[in-house]
Amino acid sequence: MAEAKTAPRPLSPHLQIYRWSWTMAMSIFHRITGGALYVGIALLAVWLVALASGPDAFEAVQDFFGSPLGLLILFVYSWILIHHMLGGIRHLVWDFGYGMEATQRINMARFTLIGSVTLTIVLWAAAFLLG
């Protein structure tokens, strides 16, 4: 039986070939924030275990989260949580078939970043002003 000669298959383009866009960047951030949420859940578990362990362990964890480094970690985690939530809402809107035009996609991606930063700052400002 004769073997058919096939042309070599083209290589898939890599990220260096594509021009970066808002939608691409927010998609990558959405994946990164999704992975980072696991770290935040571990921090929540540490806090809950300390709460169940007694006042000494709870006070130690509260002292850490009340320190500048702890507050920075909580601030970044709250941004990650809000950013991932807004990215999920963006994907939900797309699942319903809306926002698929180029300008709408770019505006939604921009809103994901700008909205997450704004909501995080508002959340922390309200927490410090009210608490």
N, C-alpha and C positions, 0 to 999 in steps of 0.2 A: 504494500500500500504506500502510495506516495505521501510524503509529509508536506503539508501546506506551509508555505513560508509566510510568516506574519511580520508585519512591520513592528518595530519596537514601540511599546506603549509610551505615551508622553508622561513625563513626571508631573505630579500634582504641584501647582504653584505653592510656594511657601509664603509666610507672612512678609518677607522682604519684597515680594512682587506687588502685593496689594498696597494701595494708598490708604493710609489710616483715615478712618472716619469716626464720627461720634458714635454711630451705632456699633461699630466693631469694638471700640474702646469700652463702651458701657457693657457690651456682652462679655468681654473679658473680665471687667470689674465685677459683674454679676457672678461669674464663676468663682472668682477669688473671694468675694464676700461670702458666698455660700460655704466655701471651705473654712473661712475664718469663723463662721458661726459655731463650728464645733468647738473651737477654743473658748468662745464665750460661754457655751453651755457647760464646759468643764469648770470655768470660773464660777458659774452659778451653782454647780454641784459642790464645789469647795465651800462656798458660802453656806449652802444648806447643811452640809455635813458639820461645819463649825457651829451652826445654829443648834443642831441636834446634839453636839458633843458637850455643850455646857458653856457657861459664861466666859471662862478663860480663853477657850479656843475661838469663841465668837468675837471677843474683844480684840484678839490678835488679828483676825481677818478684817474686822472693821477698821482697825488701825492702819492696816496695809491699804485697804481701799480708800481710806480717808487721806492718805499721803499724796503728795503731788504725782508720784508715779502711778499710784492706784487710780487717782482721778483721771489721769491721762489715758490709762488703759480703759476705764469705763467710758470716757468720752469717745475714744476711737471705736469701742465696741458698739456704742449707741449709734454712731454714724454708720457702721457696717450694717447693723440691723435695719436702720431706716433706708439705707441705700438698696439693700437687697429686697426690702419690701416694695419700694417704688419700682425697682426693676421687674419684680414679679407682677405688679399691677400693669406695667407696660406690656409684658408678655401676655397677660390676660386680655388686654384690649386687642392685641394682635390676634389672639385666638378667636375673638368674636368677629374678626375681619375688618377692624377699623384701624386707621392710622398707618396704612400701608404705602401711601404715597411718599416720595423721597423727602419732601420738606416736612411732612408730618413725622416721619421716622426720626429725622435729625432733631426736630424740635422736642420730641418725646425723650430722646436720649439726653439732650441738654437739660431738660427739666429733671431727669433722673438725678443728675449730678448736682445741679443748682438747688433743686428741691431738697435733696438729702442733706446738703450742707446747711441750708436755711432752717430746715426742721430740727436738725440736731442743735444748732445754736439757740433756737427758740426754746427747745425742750430744756436745755441746760440753764438758760437764762431764767426760765420760769421756775425751775427747781431751786436755783439759788435765791431768787427773789421771794418765793413762797415758803421755802424751807429754811 
